[in-house]
Amino acid sequence: MPETDLEAFVEAEGRDEKIREVRKKIDELGIEYLYLQFVSVTGKIMGKGIPSDHWERVAKKGFQLVYGATMNLFLNRRGDYLGYGPEAAELIGIPEPETFMQLPWAPEIGRFYCTLFRNREEKVDPGAFLTADCRGNLRRLHQEFQKKHNGLQLRVGTEPEMMWLKFDEDGKPRDGYSKPYCYHIDQFESLRPVSMQVIRYARRMGLDMIQGDHEDAPGQLELNWTFDDVLRNADRLTTYRQICAQVARENGIFACFMTKPFMGVSASGCHHNMSLWHGGADQFVRCGNDPDNLPGMADNYMYVDGGENTFMPDTDDPQMPGKAGLAAIGGIVHHLRALTAIGCSTVNSYRRLWDTGFWAPVFADWGFQNRTTGLRVSAPGRFEYRSVDSMVNPYLMGATILAAADDGIDNNLDPGAPEERNIYEAMEAGKQVKKLPMSLGEALEALEQDKVVQRGMPGEMYRLYHEYKSDEWARFMSTVTDWDKDFYMECLP
């Protein structure tokens, strides 16, 4: 019988050597316990923990966990498990030795990312890649994209805004720790104990931190690291969220990734700056660590560098991307409405679009340095995808961007002329512009009609995401809010 995906993964060339290298790291660093983690359809970090004595066994055999863990093991509004019932099999998680990293705040613990597989005893496709694994899907879809387009690689840099909140007398996160003054160094300084600890931990774990600032909402910071391969950047965003949660615990405050906790001030976005490249090679960036005594495997400190950026201008117009990159952008513009269901993935996401005056993108258009459009050329050679917020699952976002770009390249889709005017002024002058979905329900309908974007959610992934988010929308629509009571309670007679 031909080997399964699981068997091929475990027996891959060079893997045994990496397993031995991890054992050496475990012994040198005094690691006692291992976190084996993967990412659910909503971006939540799931997994198991094991004593480090069992590293070699789990590296070969993996661990088992119910399929429903990929859906956070949550119930729908009828009380049934989302995605998979109790009769479903258990997935197999195989840790990736190259992702081993010592936790800087808990040096006795090591962390791995894992690839997920169907159970070995399944009647259908035993040991196959589990398509409920958003991270594994992104790796495979990017590999397919590169093979199809002569090695063309997606590189991404994210801008993860989030808010640091204080707890009220009832222990609930409530007000921002600092005042809503954008770019003010004094407010940035007020959060220095938090931001500097995040940066220390992040650099220790391979995030090449490059800049940061105080944004224009209470307690809102944005800290950035160098852009990289789409999968590694998604891993780093996931790691960054874990770091923020830990630093919040250490400081007795709350790390809030909710998109819009306050009206009347900016929401938390997570713009994706992207470009497509030919060539390049991985370069080691030590991030302040001793290269001879790293707290993790060297792969964590690799960043792809060099090559040919297809988004760079190839005409005399420095604002116009090259033809190859423009076709990819044409695909993204063409599919922006469906992509919004991935980038703006919660009911709360759409508060960001409705609260006007804070530069949130609400139109399916593009332009050079134009923040009123869904896409903008933020600098020569890169596009900023703006219809995405702090609650995004970056693995799903990367995979669906690849699907849309692939369609643009295949069909040479034209994004249209760039809009240099404020989009509202352009509309007043008679321009016809498509609006992005303005609710989660509308976005899910757009996604349901877009088979191209669904290609970025292969196998069971689209079914699972649609089920989870449709239930979330239904829960909201079946809830009586304080607004309902305030607005309607005494409106008649």
PAFI-250831 format. One line per field, with one value per residue (C-alpha): residue number from 1; chain; residue in one letter; x, y, z. Coordinates in Angstrom, 2 decimals. Example, Ala and Ser with C-alpha at 12.3 -4.5 7.8 and 13.67 -1.06 7.14 Angstrom:
# residues 2
k = [1  2]
c = [A  A]
r = [A  S]
u = [12.30  13.67]
v = [-4.50  -1.06]
w = [7.80  7.14]
//
This chain:
# residues 493
k = [1  2  3  4  5  6  7  8  9  10  11  12  13  14  15  16  17  18  19  20  21  22  23  24  25  26  27  28  29  30  31  32  33  34  35  36  37  38  39  40  41  42  43  44  45  46  47  48  49  50  51  52  53  54  55  56  57  58  59  60  61  62  63  64  65  66  67  68  69  70  71  72  73  74  75  76  77  78  79  80  81  82  83  84  85  86  87  88  89  90  91  92  93  94  95  96  97  98  99  100  101  102  103  104  105  106  107  108  109  110  111  112  113  114  115  116  117  118  119  120  121  122  123  124  125  126  127  128  129  130  131  132  133  134  135  136  137  138  139  140  141  142  143  144  145  146  147  148  149  150  151  152  153  154  155  156  157  158  159  160  161  162  163  164  165  166  167  168  169  170  171  172  173  174  175  176  177  178  179  180  181  182  183  184  185  186  187  188  189  190  191  192  193  194  195  196  197  198  199  200  201  202  203  204  205  206  207  208  209  210  211  212  213  214  215  216  217  218  219  220  221  222  223  224  225  226  227  228  229  230  231  232  233  234  235  236  237  238  239  240  241  242  243  244  245  246  247  248  249  250  251  252  253  254  255  256  257  258  259  260  261  262  263  264  265  266  267  268  269  270  271  272  273  274  275  276  277  278  279  280  281  282  283  284  285  286  287  288  289  290  291  292  293  294  295  296  297  298  299  300  301  302  303  304  305  306  307  308  309  310  311  312  313  314  315  316  317  318  319  320  321  322  323  324  325  326  327  328  329  330  331  332  333  334  335  336  337  338  339  340  341  342  343  344  345  346  347  348  349  350  351  352  353  354  355  356  357  358  359  360  361  362  363  364  365  366  367  368  369  370  371  372  373  374  375  376  377  378  379  380  381  382  383  384  385  386  387  388  389  390  391  392  393  394  395  396  397  398  399  400  401  402  403  404  405  406  407  408  409  410  411  412  413  414  415  416  417  418  419  420  421  422  423  424  425  426  427  428  429  430  431  432  433  434  435  436  437  438  439  440  441  442  443  444  445  446  447  448  449  450  451  452  453  454  455  456  457  458  459  460  461  462  463  464  465  466  467  468  469  470  471  472  473  474  475  476  477  478  479  480  481  482  483  484  485  486  487  488  489  490  491  492  493]
c = [A  A  A  A  A  A  A  A  A  A  A  A  A  A  A  A  A  A  A  A  A  A  A  A  A  A  A  A  A  A  A  A  A  A  A  A  A  A  A  A  A  A  A  A  A  A  A  A  A  A  A  A  A  A  A  A  A  A  A  A  A  A  A  A  A  A  A  A  A  A  A  A  A  A  A  A  A  A  A  A  A  A  A  A  A  A  A  A  A  A  A  A  A  A  A  A  A  A  A  A  A  A  A  A  A  A  A  A  A  A  A  A  A  A  A  A  A  A  A  A  A  A  A  A  A  A  A  A  A  A  A  A  A  A  A  A  A  A  A  A  A  A  A  A  A  A  A  A  A  A  A  A  A  A  A  A  A  A  A  A  A  A  A  A  A  A  A  A  A  A  A  A  A  A  A  A  A  A  A  A  A  A  A  A  A  A  A  A  A  A  A  A  A  A  A  A  A  A  A  A  A  A  A  A  A  A  A  A  A  A  A  A  A  A  A  A  A  A  A  A  A  A  A  A  A  A  A  A  A  A  A  A  A  A  A  A  A  A  A  A  A  A  A  A  A  A  A  A  A  A  A  A  A  A  A  A  A  A  A  A  A  A  A  A  A  A  A  A  A  A  A  A  A  A  A  A  A  A  A  A  A  A  A  A  A  A  A  A  A  A  A  A  A  A  A  A  A  A  A  A  A  A  A  A  A  A  A  A  A  A  A  A  A  A  A  A  A  A  A  A  A  A  A  A  A  A  A  A  A  A  A  A  A  A  A  A  A  A  A  A  A  A  A  A  A  A  A  A  A  A  A  A  A  A  A  A  A  A  A  A  A  A  A  A  A  A  A  A  A  A  A  A  A  A  A  A  A  A  A  A  A  A  A  A  A  A  A  A  A  A  A  A  A  A  A  A  A  A  A  A  A  A  A  A  A  A  A  A  A  A  A  A  A  A  A  A  A  A  A  A  A  A  A  A  A  A  A  A  A  A  A  A  A  A  A  A  A  A  A  A  A  A  A  A  A  A  A  A  A  A  A  A  A  A  A  A  A  A  A  A  A  A  A  A  A  A  A  A  A  A  A  A  A  A  A  A  A  A  A  A  A  A  A  A  A  A  A  A  A  A  A  A  A]
r = [M  P  E  T  D  L  E  A  F  V  E  A  E  G  R  D  E  K  I  R  E  V  R  K  K  I  D  E  L  G  I  E  Y  L  Y  L  Q  F  V  S  V  T  G  K  I  M  G  K  G  I  P  S  D  H  W  E  R  V  A  K  K  G  F  Q  L  V  Y  G  A  T  M  N  L  F  L  N  R  R  G  D  Y  L  G  Y  G  P  E  A  A  E  L  I  G  I  P  E  P  E  T  F  M  Q  L  P  W  A  P  E  I  G  R  F  Y  C  T  L  F  R  N  R  E  E  K  V  D  P  G  A  F  L  T  A  D  C  R  G  N  L  R  R  L  H  Q  E  F  Q  K  K  H  N  G  L  Q  L  R  V  G  T  E  P  E  M  M  W  L  K  F  D  E  D  G  K  P  R  D  G  Y  S  K  P  Y  C  Y  H  I  D  Q  F  E  S  L  R  P  V  S  M  Q  V  I  R  Y  A  R  R  M  G  L  D  M  I  Q  G  D  H  E  D  A  P  G  Q  L  E  L  N  W  T  F  D  D  V  L  R  N  A  D  R  L  T  T  Y  R  Q  I  C  A  Q  V  A  R  E  N  G  I  F  A  C  F  M  T  K  P  F  M  G  V  S  A  S  G  C  H  H  N  M  S  L  W  H  G  G  A  D  Q  F  V  R  C  G  N  D  P  D  N  L  P  G  M  A  D  N  Y  M  Y  V  D  G  G  E  N  T  F  M  P  D  T  D  D  P  Q  M  P  G  K  A  G  L  A  A  I  G  G  I  V  H  H  L  R  A  L  T  A  I  G  C  S  T  V  N  S  Y  R  R  L  W  D  T  G  F  W  A  P  V  F  A  D  W  G  F  Q  N  R  T  T  G  L  R  V  S  A  P  G  R  F  E  Y  R  S  V  D  S  M  V  N  P  Y  L  M  G  A  T  I  L  A  A  A  D  D  G  I  D  N  N  L  D  P  G  A  P  E  E  R  N  I  Y  E  A  M  E  A  G  K  Q  V  K  K  L  P  M  S  L  G  E  A  L  E  A  L  E  Q  D  K  V  V  Q  R  G  M  P  G  E  M  Y  R  L  Y  H  E  Y  K  S  D  E  W  A  R  F  M  S  T  V  T  D  W  D  K  D  F  Y  M  E  C  L  P]
u = [0.00  1.24  2.37  -0.07  0.49  1.19  3.82  5.50  5.59  7.08  9.65  10.67  14.37  16.30  13.50  15.24  18.27  16.05  14.39  17.82  18.76  15.60  16.52  19.90  18.17  15.74  18.60  20.78  17.95  16.43  13.06  10.62  7.36  6.26  3.27  2.09  -0.10  -2.19  -4.65  -8.44  -10.65  -11.09  -7.37  -7.50  -4.43  -5.26  -3.26  -1.84  1.09  3.49  6.56  9.71  10.82  8.31  9.60  10.91  7.75  5.37  7.61  7.05  3.55  2.00  -0.89  -4.63  -7.36  -11.01  -11.64  -13.90  -10.85  -10.34  -13.71  -12.69  -14.91  -17.77  -21.51  -23.89  -27.01  -28.97  -26.48  -24.79  -21.03  -19.92  -18.37  -17.95  -20.16  -19.09  -19.04  -16.18  -12.69  -9.65  -7.10  -3.36  -1.09  2.56  4.94  7.34  10.82  12.03  9.44  10.77  11.13  11.73  9.13  11.05  8.58  8.55  12.02  11.10  8.56  9.15  6.65  6.00  3.62  1.99  0.60  -2.72  -3.78  -6.82  -6.74  -4.85  -7.98  -10.35  -12.28  -11.84  -8.39  -6.69  -3.59  -4.38  -3.75  -6.64  -8.27  -9.64  -6.00  -5.87  -2.11  -1.40  -3.73  -1.81  1.51  0.16  -1.71  1.37  3.48  0.93  0.87  4.66  4.77  2.09  3.57  7.27  8.24  6.23  6.15  3.77  5.47  3.42  3.97  1.14  0.27  -1.28  -3.11  -4.54  -5.57  -4.31  -7.22  -7.66  -9.95  -12.93  -14.08  -15.95  -12.85  -14.05  -11.78  -13.18  -11.15  -7.97  -4.78  -3.68  -5.40  -6.45  -3.68  -2.18  1.64  2.08  5.33  4.03  1.17  3.59  5.81  2.90  2.77  6.55  6.65  4.22  5.64  9.26  8.43  6.51  9.51  11.98  9.91  9.22  12.89  13.78  11.27  12.49  10.35  12.63  10.93  11.37  9.03  6.05  3.74  0.73  -2.36  -5.48  -7.66  -7.39  -4.48  -3.89  -0.41  0.99  4.31  5.74  8.28  9.96  7.83  8.47  7.03  3.25  3.27  6.11  4.52  1.22  3.12  4.75  1.43  0.03  3.11  2.79  -0.76  0.42  3.17  0.71  -1.59  1.32  2.61  -0.91  -1.01  2.32  1.12  -2.44  -4.06  -5.92  -4.59  -7.61  -7.71  -11.43  -11.81  -14.04  -14.44  -15.17  -17.22  -16.02  -12.36  -10.44  -10.85  -7.96  -6.99  -4.42  -3.44  -1.65  1.18  1.85  4.06  4.82  8.46  10.60  13.76  15.34  16.91  16.50  18.80  19.45  18.46  19.54  17.11  19.55  20.12  23.46  23.63  25.70  23.18  19.72  16.61  15.04  15.74  17.46  14.43  12.59  15.10  15.03  13.65  13.53  15.52  16.23  14.75  12.58  9.49  6.77  4.89  7.65  6.83  8.01  7.08  8.02  5.12  6.53  3.01  1.87  2.79  4.28  1.97  2.43  1.67  -1.20  -2.98  -2.72  -4.17  -6.90  -7.90  -7.98  -10.03  -12.40  -12.96  -12.84  -16.44  -15.93  -12.49  -14.12  -15.80  -12.30  -10.61  -13.60  -14.63  -16.82  -20.07  -18.04  -15.78  -18.49  -18.70  -15.35  -16.91  -19.97  -18.12  -17.22  -14.36  -11.65  -10.21  -11.78  -12.09  -15.67  -15.24  -13.95  -11.42  -7.68  -5.38  -1.96  -1.70  -5.51  -6.83  -10.49  -10.14  -9.94  -6.44  -3.71  -0.16  1.46  4.97  6.59  6.55  3.83  0.07  -1.70  -4.82  -6.96  -10.23  -8.85  -8.88  -7.28  -9.47  -8.33  -7.13  -3.94  -3.71  -7.16  -6.42  -3.17  -4.77  -7.73  -5.49  -3.49  -6.68  -7.78  -4.29  -4.13  -7.42  -6.12  -2.93  -4.74  -7.33  -5.26  -7.91  -7.80  -8.22  -9.20  -7.56  -6.20  -8.38  -6.34  -9.26  -10.94  -13.44  -16.33  -15.48  -15.13  -18.62  -20.05  -18.50  -20.43  -18.07  -19.83  -18.14  -19.00  -19.34  -17.86  -20.28  -21.46  -22.41  -21.09  -24.27  -23.80  -20.13  -20.96  -23.44  -20.70  -18.35  -21.02  -21.27  -17.52  -16.09  -12.64  -12.17  -13.56  -10.60  -8.50  -10.60  -10.17  -11.73  -13.81  -12.52  -15.22  -18.00  -16.55  -15.95  -19.38  -21.06  -19.14  -19.65  -23.27  -24.01  -22.20  -24.35  -27.52  -26.63  -26.29  -29.53  -31.37  -30.06  -31.88  -29.28  -29.27  -29.75  -32.98  -34.32  -33.27  -34.67  -37.92  -39.05  -41.22  -41.75  -45.48  -48.19]
v = [0.00  3.56  5.49  7.91  11.65  11.01  8.36  10.52  13.46  11.47  9.74  12.90  13.18  14.98  14.80  12.28  14.55  17.46  15.29  14.51  18.19  19.05  16.44  18.11  21.50  20.06  18.69  21.81  24.22  22.11  21.77  19.74  20.07  20.58  22.44  20.87  23.48  24.04  26.74  26.41  27.79  31.01  31.47  30.17  28.23  24.65  21.55  19.30  19.21  16.33  15.76  16.26  12.67  11.56  13.82  11.09  9.01  11.88  13.09  9.74  8.75  12.13  12.81  12.33  14.89  15.04  16.56  19.13  20.80  22.47  24.18  25.14  22.29  24.82  24.17  25.80  27.66  24.37  22.75  20.51  20.42  22.60  20.81  17.33  15.31  12.94  10.07  11.64  10.17  11.72  13.66  12.97  15.92  15.62  18.23  19.98  19.86  22.93  25.06  24.15  27.23  27.73  30.02  33.02  33.55  29.85  28.50  24.98  24.76  24.25  24.97  23.35  23.97  20.80  19.49  17.63  14.39  12.17  9.20  6.10  3.97  6.13  4.21  7.10  8.61  7.25  9.26  11.97  15.65  17.02  19.84  21.29  22.28  25.89  26.10  22.90  24.05  27.32  25.50  23.14  25.84  28.06  25.15  24.50  28.20  28.30  25.18  26.51  30.00  29.18  29.64  32.81  33.31  35.36  37.46  39.24  41.75  42.39  45.43  43.95  46.71  45.78  47.49  47.21  47.61  48.04  45.85  47.45  46.75  43.66  42.21  42.97  44.57  48.04  51.20  51.68  51.96  55.11  58.03  57.92  60.13  58.82  58.73  60.52  59.44  60.28  57.76  55.27  55.81  55.13  51.59  51.13  48.32  46.40  47.18  46.55  43.19  42.19  43.19  41.27  38.09  38.55  38.97  35.97  33.93  35.06  38.11  40.72  43.76  46.91  49.67  50.53  53.38  54.42  54.39  56.54  54.48  54.07  51.79  50.94  49.88  48.58  46.74  45.46  42.89  42.22  40.76  37.19  34.10  34.04  30.94  32.05  35.48  33.85  31.77  34.91  36.74  33.78  33.80  37.57  37.12  34.52  36.87  39.74  37.54  36.53  40.10  41.19  38.54  39.73  43.34  42.79  44.28  42.82  42.27  42.98  41.77  42.48  44.66  47.45  47.59  51.35  53.44  56.93  55.94  53.78  50.02  47.56  46.54  44.06  45.32  42.74  44.23  41.75  41.20  38.34  37.40  35.21  33.85  34.92  32.84  32.39  34.49  34.00  37.00  36.49  39.08  39.87  36.21  34.45  32.45  29.77  29.36  29.87  29.20  27.42  25.84  28.09  27.93  30.28  33.01  32.66  35.41  35.18  37.93  39.09  38.03  39.84  41.65  41.42  44.28  46.77  49.28  48.21  51.51  55.14  55.55  54.95  54.54  51.80  48.20  45.88  43.91  40.56  42.00  44.07  40.94  39.37  42.54  42.40  39.04  40.38  43.44  41.18  38.98  41.62  41.11  37.41  37.99  40.37  37.35  36.12  39.41  40.79  37.55  38.59  40.44  43.11  43.55  45.51  48.13  49.18  49.75  51.57  53.98  56.50  58.95  56.54  55.46  52.01  50.68  50.20  50.18  47.49  49.66  50.39  53.39  54.78  55.80  55.97  54.86  55.07  52.00  48.31  48.08  50.66  50.83  51.61  51.83  50.88  47.10  46.26  46.38  46.93  44.80  46.88  44.95  42.86  43.37  42.19  39.08  37.57  34.00  34.78  31.27  31.50  35.05  34.02  31.00  32.94  35.82  33.19  31.84  35.31  36.20  32.90  33.74  37.20  35.78  32.98  35.32  38.53  40.36  44.14  45.95  49.11  52.50  53.41  55.87  58.83  60.83  60.41  57.70  59.68  62.67  60.39  59.01  62.51  63.15  60.19  57.22  53.88  51.89  48.54  48.63  45.92  43.83  45.78  42.83  39.36  37.90  39.81  38.83  35.15  35.39  36.88  34.07  31.46  32.74  32.93  29.56  31.04  32.24  28.92  27.25  28.79  26.77  23.23  19.97  20.46  23.92  25.94  23.82  24.23  27.97  28.60  26.54  28.27  31.81  31.30  30.14  33.20  35.47  33.62  33.98  37.73  38.03  36.07  38.24  41.18  43.87  46.93  49.00  47.12  47.85  51.50  52.17  50.17  49.50  52.62  53.54  52.65  53.66]
w = [0.00  -0.70  2.36  3.93  4.30  7.98  7.26  4.63  7.05  9.92  7.70  5.80  5.02  7.76  10.34  12.61  12.83  13.86  16.51  17.97  17.85  19.81  22.45  22.81  23.26  25.80  27.90  27.61  28.50  31.28  29.55  31.67  29.76  26.14  24.69  21.43  19.77  16.67  15.62  15.41  12.63  14.63  15.34  18.93  20.05  21.01  21.87  24.58  26.98  27.72  29.92  27.87  28.64  25.99  23.21  20.90  21.21  20.45  17.62  15.89  16.99  17.71  20.08  19.69  20.26  19.21  15.76  17.43  19.00  15.62  16.31  19.88  21.12  21.29  21.16  18.70  19.82  19.84  22.20  19.61  19.09  16.20  13.24  14.67  17.00  19.79  17.28  15.27  15.34  16.97  14.97  15.06  15.85  14.86  16.34  13.95  15.53  13.64  15.51  18.99  21.21  24.93  26.51  27.85  30.72  31.66  30.81  31.88  29.02  25.29  22.53  19.15  16.28  14.94  11.67  11.91  10.24  10.01  12.36  11.27  11.70  9.63  6.95  4.49  3.85  6.99  7.87  5.32  6.03  8.09  6.14  9.39  10.06  8.83  9.34  7.42  4.65  4.25  3.93  1.26  -0.68  -0.73  -1.99  -4.75  -5.66  -5.88  -8.05  -10.40  -10.77  -11.19  -7.57  -6.94  -3.17  -1.01  1.65  4.28  7.05  9.52  11.63  14.80  16.65  20.04  23.29  26.85  29.26  33.00  35.10  36.85  40.41  39.18  37.54  34.00  31.37  30.85  30.14  28.15  30.18  28.33  26.62  22.94  21.57  18.36  18.11  21.46  23.05  26.53  26.17  24.60  27.65  30.01  28.59  28.48  31.11  28.91  25.49  26.48  28.04  24.89  22.78  24.99  24.80  21.08  20.17  22.29  20.24  16.83  16.06  14.50  16.05  13.95  15.22  17.39  18.35  20.39  18.18  18.49  20.83  24.62  25.50  21.84  20.73  17.46  17.53  14.23  13.09  9.74  6.96  5.83  4.16  4.68  6.92  9.17  9.55  10.60  13.17  14.52  14.79  16.73  18.97  19.46  20.75  23.25  24.38  24.89  26.95  29.19  29.64  30.57  33.31  34.63  34.82  36.08  32.97  29.97  26.43  24.21  20.61  20.25  17.17  18.49  22.29  22.16  19.72  18.86  18.62  16.18  16.15  16.11  12.61  11.37  7.94  5.79  3.70  0.93  -2.09  -4.50  -5.11  -7.32  -5.73  -2.46  0.30  4.04  6.20  9.91  12.10  15.69  17.17  19.97  20.87  21.14  17.88  19.64  22.47  20.97  23.07  20.11  16.75  14.19  11.82  14.20  13.36  9.56  7.31  3.53  1.85  -1.68  -4.99  -7.51  -6.23  -8.89  -7.23  -8.02  -10.80  -14.27  -15.98  -15.50  -13.08  -9.56  -8.17  -10.56  -9.64  -12.24  -14.53  -12.79  -9.38  -10.77  -12.02  -8.56  -7.05  -9.68  -8.25  -4.71  -5.70  -7.63  -4.57  -1.83  -0.70  0.02  1.53  4.01  5.66  6.54  7.40  9.36  10.98  13.93  14.54  16.33  13.28  11.50  14.25  12.80  9.38  10.69  12.98  10.26  10.40  11.54  8.17  8.19  4.60  3.40  -0.39  -2.78  -4.57  -4.53  -4.74  -3.98  -0.30  -0.18  3.20  2.16  -0.09  0.74  -0.77  -1.09  -2.36  0.98  -0.50  -3.82  -4.06  -1.57  -1.18  2.11  2.46  4.82  5.17  8.03  11.79  15.00  15.34  12.02  11.65  9.67  8.23  6.65  5.51  3.84  2.15  0.73  -0.44  -2.33  -3.92  -5.05  -6.35  -8.23  -9.97  -10.87  -12.41  -14.26  -15.78  -15.94  -13.93  -14.13  -10.79  -12.65  -12.41  -8.98  -7.09  -5.89  -4.53  -1.17  -2.11  -0.62  -2.79  -5.81  -5.18  -4.92  -8.33  -9.73  -9.35  -8.98  -6.22  -4.70  -0.97  1.22  3.30  6.32  8.55  9.23  7.74  4.47  4.32  4.79  1.91  -0.30  0.70  -0.01  -3.60  -4.24  -5.24  -5.87  -2.30  -1.09  -2.84  -0.08  2.40  1.00  2.10  5.22  6.05  4.28  5.81  9.28  8.99  7.51  10.25  13.05  11.80  10.74  14.27  15.63  13.45  14.44  18.13  17.69  15.75  18.44  21.30  22.90  23.57  25.82  22.66  21.88  25.32  25.34  21.87  21.86  25.44  25.70  22.07  22.15  22.71]
//
